[in-house]
Amino acid sequence: MTKARVATLWLDGCSGCHMSFLDLDERLLEVAGLIELVYSPVVDAKEFPEDVDLTLVEGALANSDDIEKIKLVRGRTKLLVALGDCAVTGNVPAMRNVFPLEDVLRRGYIENATANPGVPHLEVPVLQKKVVPLHELVPVDLFVPGCPPSADLIYFVLSEVLAGRVPDLASKSHFGN
């Protein structure tokens, strides 16, 4: 049996979705028997590989690095899953969208700075004017809401997808849960 090549990606979010993934606990062993984890913040891979069957993406698109990564990932992934409310809607990272970017940067890096006030610009990804969910930039195949999605929901999604089925999430999830 060929194992599914699976990746996870953490963009602009809190890592709560990855923590829920790790909360699969003993079910991780079952999942590990079915997949080859080829890229993730919990492994040491440095470059996103080719021919990935499934990628779970946590977080919204907030900076130039996020945009570059999601385009690369989409081009190399058969099934892209927006995992969690940040990836699905923008959620908390998008709260800054109601303010002009210049005001956010000034408030965060100059007005509230106690040492070295100034907006960072060297070796730091450029912030986008607006934070957006994944589907506003790339096609998304499956949306899994939750902040974060529960380990049970993640397990259900993985089990269904790895069995070749499209998960029916209608009775299993809703936003913010």
C-alpha positions in Angstrom: 0.0 0.0 0.0 1.3 3.4 -1.0 1.2 6.0 1.8 -0.4 9.4 1.1 2.2 12.2 1.0 0.9 14.7 3.5 2.1 18.2 4.5 1.0 20.8 7.0 1.8 24.5 6.7 1.6 27.3 9.3 1.0 30.8 7.9 -0.3 33.8 9.9 -2.0 32.2 12.8 -1.4 31.1 16.4 -0.4 27.4 15.8 -3.6 26.2 17.6 -4.6 24.1 14.6 -1.3 22.3 14.7 -1.7 21.8 18.4 -5.2 20.2 17.7 -3.5 18.0 15.1 -1.0 16.8 17.8 -4.0 16.3 20.2 -4.9 13.3 18.0 -2.8 11.6 20.7 -2.8 7.8 20.1 -4.7 8.2 16.9 -1.5 9.8 15.5 0.0 6.3 15.3 -2.9 5.2 13.2 -2.6 8.2 10.9 1.2 7.8 10.8 0.7 4.3 9.4 -1.3 5.7 6.5 0.8 8.8 5.6 4.3 10.0 4.8 4.6 13.4 6.5 6.7 15.2 3.9 6.6 18.8 5.2 5.5 20.5 8.4 6.6 22.9 11.1 6.9 19.8 13.4 9.5 18.1 11.1 12.8 19.3 9.7 12.0 19.6 6.0 13.3 22.9 4.6 11.7 23.0 1.2 8.2 22.1 0.2 8.3 19.0 -1.9 6.7 18.1 -5.3 3.7 15.7 -5.6 2.0 16.2 -2.3 -1.3 14.4 -2.0 -2.8 16.5 0.9 -1.8 19.7 2.6 -3.4 21.1 5.7 -2.9 24.9 5.8 -3.3 26.8 9.0 -3.4 30.6 9.1 -4.3 33.6 6.9 -2.3 35.4 4.2 -0.8 38.4 5.8 2.7 39.0 4.3 4.8 38.5 1.1 6.2 35.2 2.5 2.7 33.8 3.1 1.7 34.6 -0.5 4.8 33.1 -2.0 4.4 29.9 0.1 0.7 29.3 -0.6 1.2 29.7 -4.4 4.1 27.2 -4.3 2.1 24.8 -2.1 -1.0 25.0 -4.2 1.0 24.2 -7.3 2.5 21.1 -5.7 -0.6 19.8 -3.8 -3.4 17.7 -5.1 -5.9 18.4 -2.2 -5.5 21.7 -0.3 -7.4 22.0 3.0 -8.0 25.4 4.7 -7.6 24.3 8.4 -9.2 26.6 11.0 -11.0 29.9 10.9 -7.9 31.9 10.1 -7.3 30.0 6.8 -11.1 29.9 6.1 -12.1 33.5 6.9 -9.0 35.5 8.0 -10.3 35.5 11.6 -8.1 37.2 14.2 -5.2 38.1 11.9 -7.7 40.0 9.7 -8.8 42.1 12.6 -6.1 44.6 11.6 -7.9 45.1 8.2 -10.2 47.9 9.7 -7.1 50.1 10.1 -4.7 51.5 7.5 -1.5 49.4 7.5 0.6 52.5 8.2 -1.4 53.1 11.4 -0.9 49.5 12.6 2.8 49.6 12.0 3.2 53.0 13.7 1.2 51.9 16.7 2.9 48.5 17.1 6.5 49.5 16.3 6.8 53.2 17.2 4.2 54.4 19.7 4.3 51.2 21.9 8.1 50.6 21.6 10.1 50.9 24.7 13.4 50.2 23.0 14.6 50.8 19.4 11.3 52.3 18.0 11.0 51.9 14.3 9.2 49.7 11.7 11.4 46.7 10.9 12.4 46.5 7.2 15.5 44.4 6.9 15.0 40.6 6.4 11.3 40.9 7.4 8.5 39.9 5.0 6.5 42.8 3.7 3.0 43.0 5.3 0.1 43.1 2.9 -2.3 45.9 3.1 -5.1 43.4 4.0 -5.0 40.0 5.5 -7.1 37.5 3.5 -8.2 33.9 3.8 -6.6 31.3 1.5 -9.4 31.0 -1.0 -9.0 34.7 -2.0 -5.6 33.8 -3.6 -5.6 30.1 -4.4 -8.3 27.4 -5.0 -9.1 25.5 -1.8 -10.6 22.0 -2.0 -11.9 21.7 1.6 -12.7 24.1 4.3 -12.4 22.9 8.0 -13.7 25.7 10.3 -12.9 26.0 14.0 -10.7 28.1 16.3 -9.1 25.7 16.4 -10.8 22.7 14.9 -11.0 19.9 17.4 -8.7 16.9 17.2 -11.8 14.8 16.6 -12.8 16.9 13.6 -9.3 16.8 12.2 -9.2 13.0 12.6 -12.6 12.7 10.9 -11.4 14.8 8.0 -8.1 12.9 7.7 -9.9 9.5 7.9 -12.4 10.4 5.2 -9.8 11.9 2.8 -7.4 9.1 3.3 -10.2 6.6 2.6 -10.9 8.5 -0.7 -14.1 10.1 0.5 -15.1 13.8 0.7 -15.9 14.5 4.3 -19.4 15.8 5.0 -18.8 18.5 7.6 -22.4 19.8 7.8 -23.2 18.1 11.1 -19.6 18.0 12.5 -18.4 21.6 12.7 -19.3 25.3 12.7 -17.2 28.5 12.9 -15.5 29.2 16.1 -15.8 25.6 17.4 
